[in-house]
Amino acid sequence: MNKELIFLRTFAWAAAIGMVFLTASAFKKNGNQKFTEIDVERINIVEKDGTVKMIITNVAQFPNGKDKVNNRTTNETRKKRSGMLFYNEDGIECGGFIYDGEKKENGHSSGLSLTYDQYDGDQVMQLLTQDYSKDGKRFVTSSLAFNDRPSEESQLQTFKIIKELEELRKKDPKAMQQKYDEYLKKNLIGGAPRIMLGKSRNENNGLFLFDDKGMPRAMFYIDKENNAKLDFYNDKGEVTASFPDHKTK
C-alpha cells in the first residue's frame, strides 16, 4: 500500500512538472505562428510597453463612452462601427478606417471612411463614400477632402466642451451660442472643409474649394448633363461669375 501511495505521489508530481514545462515551452517558442483561420471580435496591436497602436474591431467591441485606450477616455457620442483605429507614439488617436451598411425600411444606407487626424485633434484628411437610397431613389457621393482644424484643439478638451455646450443648449440656447463663439475665438473648436475632390450630392464631379468658414468659393466640375463648368462665389454663397456663361448651341 505504501509503495502504491509513493508511486502515485511521484507520478502526480512528475505530471505537474511536465505540464509546467510544456506550457512554458509553448509560450517561449520563437518565430511566427501560422493559423489557417481565426475568429476574433477585437485585436489590439501594442508596443512592448503596452501602448496601443492600432485596434481592429467589430461593432460591439468598438471603443467609445466609458472605454479607455492608453488611459485616455474615448468619444462618447461616436457611433460604434467595425473597422480600425490608429494611435500615435503618445497613445493619442490619430485616424481610423470604418465602414458600415444595412438595409433600411425604405432603402439602404452604407458608407466608408478613412481619416487622418492632426496631432491631438480631429481629421484633416478624409476619404469618404456614402451610399443610401430612399423610396426608390439612390444617392452616392465619394470624395477626398482636406479640412482646417483649430490650432489649439485637443481631443480630451473637445469632449468636455461638447458636453458643456450640449447641457447649456438644453437650458439656454443663447448662452450656448455665446459660449460657442468664445471657444471659437480661442481656436479650441470649429474647423472647416477647404478642398474636396469627388462627386457631390448634386451629382457634380469635380474640384470644390471653400474659404476658412467652410463656404464654397470656387467649383470646377462636370454636371450630370456632362457640361463642364467653372463657378465662383462670394462670402454669401452667391455666384459672382460662371464659365461658360451660356450654353453652346
N, C-alpha and C positions, 0 to 999 in steps of 0.2 A: 504493500500500500504506500509506504514511504517513497519507494523507488518510482512508483507511478506519479505521485504528487510532485516529486522533484523533476521528473521528466516533463510534466505538463507546465510547471512554472518556467522551466528552461525554454520550452517551445514557445510559450506566450511571450517571453522576454525577447527571444530571437526574432519572432514575427514582428513585434513592435519596432525593434531596431531596424529591421528590413524595410518596413513601411516608411519610416522616417527617412531612411537613406534614399529610397526610390522617389519619394516626394521631393526631397531637396535636389536630387539629381535632375528631375524633370524641370524644375523652375530655374536651375542654373545652366540648362542646356544652351549653348551658344548657337548663333545662326538664326536664320529666318524660319518661321513656322509656316507650313503650307496648308491651306484649307480649301477644300473644293467649294464649300458654300457655308455662309454664316448668316443666321437670322439675329438681328440685334436692333434694339429700339434707339440706342444712342451710343455714340463713340466720342470720347474726349481725347484729343491729341494734346499731350502735355510735354513740357520740358523736364529735365532731370530734377529741377527744384519744385516741380508740381504746378508751375504756371500753365494754365490752359491756353493753347494757341489756336485751336480750332475745335468746333463742335459739329458733328454730323448727327442729325436727329430726326425723329419722326415728329408728328404734330403734338402728341401727348407729352413728350419729354422736352419740348421747346422751352427754353428758359425765359420766364417773364414773371412779373409780380413779386412774390416773396423769394424766388430763387436768387442765389448769389453765384457769381462766377468770378474767380480770383478775388474773393472777399469784397466784391462790389455788387450793389443792388442792380437789378435789371429793370427794363422798361415795363411798367405795369399795364400800360394801355396798348401795347403792341399785340397784334393778333398772333396766335400760335400757328405756325406753318412748318411744313417739313423743309429741310434744306441744310445749309451750313452757315456758321457764324465764325468770323475771323477775329483774332486778338493779337495786339502788338506785344513788344517786349515788356511793356509796363503792365500788361494784363488788361488793357482797355480795348473794348470792342472797336474794330476799325473797318468793318464791312461785312458783307454776307451775300449769300445766294439762297433765295427762297422761291417757292413755286406752289401753286395750288390749282384746283379745277374741279368743278362739280356741276351736276345738273340742278337747275332751279325749277320752280313751279311753272314759270312761263318761258324757260330757255336754259341758258347755261352761263357760267362765269369761270374764267380761268386767267392765270397770269404768271409771269416770271420776272424776277428782279435780281440783278447782280449789281451790288453797290460798293463804293469805296468811300470811307469817311475821312474828313480831315481829322488831325490829331485831337482826341478827346472831344469830338464833335459829331455832327451828322454828315450825311452824304454830300460829297462834292461832285461825284460822278455816278451815273446810273444807266444801266442797260435795262430797258423796261419793255415788256409786252403785255398788253391787256386784250382779252378776247371775251366778249359777252354778247348774249342775244336775249331779246325780249319780244314776245308777241310776234315771232317770225322774222324779226329784223336783227341782223348781226352787225356788230361794231368791232373792229380790230385796229389797235394802234400799236406801233412799235417805234422805239426811239432810243437814241443815245443822247443823254442830257448832261450838261455841266452846270453846277449851281454855285452861287456865292453863299458863304456861311458867315455868321457873326464872328468877329475876330476874338472876342472874349468868352465865347461859349465853352461850357464843359458839360459832359453828359449828366453827371450827378446833380449839378446845379440846375440844369434844364428840367430834370424830373421834378425837382422841388418847385420851380417856377410854374410849371404846368399845373401841378396840384393846387398851388396858391391861386392861380387865375381861374381855375375851374370852380373852386369854392366861392371865390369872390363874384363870379358871374351869376351864381345862383342867388346871391344876396343883393348885389348892387352892380348891374351891368356897366353903368357909367364909371364907377370906381374901378371896375376891372379894366376898362379901356384905358383909363388914365394910368393905371399901374403897368399895363402892357406897353404903352408909349414910353414910360420911364425905362423899362428894361430894354426897349428897342434902341433908345438913345445911348444906352451904356454898352451897346453891342453884345448883349447877353443872349438875346433871342432874335428870331427873324430869319433872314436868308431869302434868296430869290433865284429862280431859274435864269440863266444867262444865254445858254446856247442849247438848241435842240435840233438834232438831225434825225429825220424819220418821217413817219406817217401820222398825221393829226386825226382827231375825231371827225373832222370835216372831209376826210379822205384826201387831204392835200399832202403830197410827198415832196419834202424839200428841207431847206435850212431856215430855221426860225431864230431870230436874235431878240433879246429882251434887255431892258435897262436895269439899273440896280434896285428897282422896286418891283421887278417882275413883269412890267408892262411890255407888250410887243412893240418893237421899233422898226424892224425890217424883216421881210419874208421873201425868200426866193424859192418858188415851188412850182410843181406841176399839179393842176387841179384834176378833179375826177373826170372832166371832159377833155383831158390831155392838153390843156392850154398852159403854156409857160408864162409865169407872172413874177413881177418884182414889185412889192408894195412897201411903202414907208409910212410910219405912223408918228403922231405927236404924243406927248405925255398923257393925253386924254384917251388914247386909243383910236383916234380919228385918222383916216387915211389922208396923207398930205400929198402923196404922189404915187402913181401906179404906171408900170410899163409892161406891155403896151397899153396905152390909154384908150384904145379902140380895138374892136375885133377885126381880124383880117378877113376881107371878103373873098 
